Amino acid sequence: MRDTLDAPAVRRWARLAADALGRSRTEIDALNVFPVPDGDTGTNLHLTVLAAAEAVEELAASAPLEEVWRTLGRAALVGARGNSGVIVSQVLCGLAETLGPRSAATGADLAEGLERAAGLARGAVSRPVEGTILTVLQAAAAAAVRPEAPFPPRDPAPGAELAETVRAAVRGARRALRETPGGLPVLAEHGVVDAGGAGLCVLLDALAAVITEEYPERWEVPARTEPRASLNLPKQRVEDPGYEVMYLLEAEDTVIPALRESLDALGDSLVVVGGDGLWNVHVHVDDAGAAIEAGLAAGKTRRIRVTYLAVDSGRPKPPCTGRGVVAVTAADGLAALFEEAGATVVRRPSGGMPHLAVLVEAILAAGDEVAVLPNEPEVLALAEAAAVRARESGVRISVVPTKASVQGLAALAVHDPLRHFRDDVIAMTGTALATRFGGLRVASGEAMTTVGFCREGDVLGLIEGDVALIGDDLEDVAWRVLSRMLSGGGEVVTVVTGAGVPDGFAAGIAGRLRALRPDVEVTFYDGGQVLYPVLLGVE
């Protein structure tokens, strides 16, 4: 058992919690009936905690405890998804504020951190509702402050106090979770406990496992039971929620009260969290544009997400036409590759953008569940706008954030139309994000780059969109870029050649890989692209 929450323990908890929520998310999704029965609470919690865990893993191994905690909280704030994800980000921020500066956290410190987390979470919600994740969090904090076991603990082992505190928090949370149907009639009507509260319990279970070093065989999520209609509980009608609007807001802290007031008048499920100039805003509204305009009036908005919450709304929906994938590309060869893999292709001019109406039409024609592969950073925002418009027809759409064609090809390779849509999108997204991308471009004139001055005709080697090196030979620059990308690991290399690539290029790269990295599998494609003579992907 651990006697404190040091940096390795926090790192371990972040990863374990993300994995636990990933394994439990389908069960948690099935409980989701409040505030909107859209069945994505488990997925949102998983993605929120996963964003935090991955940010922590990117830190140096020697990063101090306070930096690890601060990164965990801030990454959760920035990456929060959905109402419950935003609230859980406050749990991590509250713990970070309290435990970050304390190198030898005790049970009392953990209890104080949970109290701070509960206060932050409740203060962030415009209209707190009992019987939700807020109630479960408050119960966990109260139980941690007053554990049932006597102190000093009967077990004199180091860390016993910390272990008993986290066990008490888990017991308090689980007890409150079982009681949520009594506080929120809509839960009793559907025979479920609160989905967000169930996810919070899994998060605390993972923390207890790390501290006590006692790992459960499975993560407990209460199953749906028979509805308790016989109790004559007052009916709770879930209104047509319209749109879920989320965005990050860079703004002075002083403007937030006025923003809360404006958004509260527009809709419900309002949660605004953050501080020090960065805020995460979540609200359900009928007028998505008005909610975004309120943010623009307060400061600078980014990562705007608008989701159509078509839940028993009575709006007409198109007939079920199955699962589809829409891919955007400018090149003939790439278009053929995407089409061979089963995608609907939307063509764009080389260096240009597709028409919004054309993209919307392609999405609507692809099916009633559609994944969109933008394949360029510039196309990503347009794809999100097209998705918002297409959702008005009742289509379920997810934009997979592919920033390069090689990421799109990797995502399409794991596409499985027989999986649950969310599972399919998560698999495609995970594969795309795990694919590092690079490429070559020939300079059209003199310019100053991040690695120095280039002249017309120079070969620019790019990694993740940034110029990493400058040379004068396509094969040499391609090999140097590929070597850098493989230095971080990788087993599969994709090379897509375009216009202007000399004969023997593919054979040259393949020969160098056989000689220096025989463990790597390489595939070559003729993409026919113009701006980038070579595209590279490493998985």
HELIX and SHEET records of a PDB file:
HELIX    1   1 ALA A    7  ASP A   29  1                                  23    
HELIX    2   2 THR A   41  GLU A   57  1                                  17    
HELIX    3   3 LEU A   65  GLY A   79  1                                  15    
HELIX    4   4 GLY A   82  LEU A   99  1                                  18    
HELIX    5   5 GLY A  107  ALA A  124  1                                  18    
HELIX    6   6 ILE A  133  VAL A  145  1                                  13    
HELIX    7   7 ALA A  160  GLY A  183  1                                  24    
HELIX    8   8 PRO A  185  HIS A  190  1                                   6    
HELIX    9   9 ALA A  195  THR A  212  1                                  18    
HELIX   10  10 ALA A  229  LEU A  231  5                                   3    
HELIX   11  11 ASP A  253  VAL A  255  5                                   3    
HELIX   12  12 ILE A  256  LEU A  266  1                                  11    
HELIX   13  13 ALA A  288  ALA A  298  1                                  11    
HELIX   14  14 ASP A  332  GLU A  340  1                                   9    
HELIX   15  15 LEU A  356  ALA A  366  1                                  11    
HELIX   16  16 PRO A  377  ARG A  391  1                                  15    
HELIX   17  17 SER A  405  ALA A  413  1                                   9    
HELIX   18  18 PHE A  421  LEU A  433  1                                  13    
HELIX   19  19 LEU A  474  LEU A  486  1                                  13    
HELIX   20  20 PHE A  505  LEU A  516  1                                  12    
SHEET    1   A 4 GLY A 267  GLY A 275  0                                        
SHEET    2   A 4 LEU A 278  VAL A 285 -1                                        
SHEET    3   A 4 TYR A 243  GLU A 250 -1                                        
SHEET    4   A 4 LYS A 300  TYR A 308 -1                                        
SHEET    1   B 4 THR A 344  ARG A 347  0                                        
SHEET    2   B 4 ARG A 323  THR A 329  1                                        
SHEET    3   B 4 GLU A 369  LEU A 373  1                                        
SHEET    4   B 4 ARG A 396  VAL A 399  1                                        
SHEET    1   C 6 ASP A 466  GLY A 471  0                                        
SHEET    2   C 6 VAL A 459  ILE A 463 -1                                        
SHEET    3   C 6 ARG A 436  VAL A 442 -1                                        
SHEET    4   C 6 VAL A 534  VAL A 538 -1                                        
SHEET    5   C 6 VAL A 492  THR A 497 -1                                        
SHEET    6   C 6 GLU A 521  ASP A 526  1                                        
SHEET    1   D 2 ALA A 447  THR A 449  0                                        
SHEET    2   D 2 GLY A 452  CYS A 454 -1                                        
END                                                                             
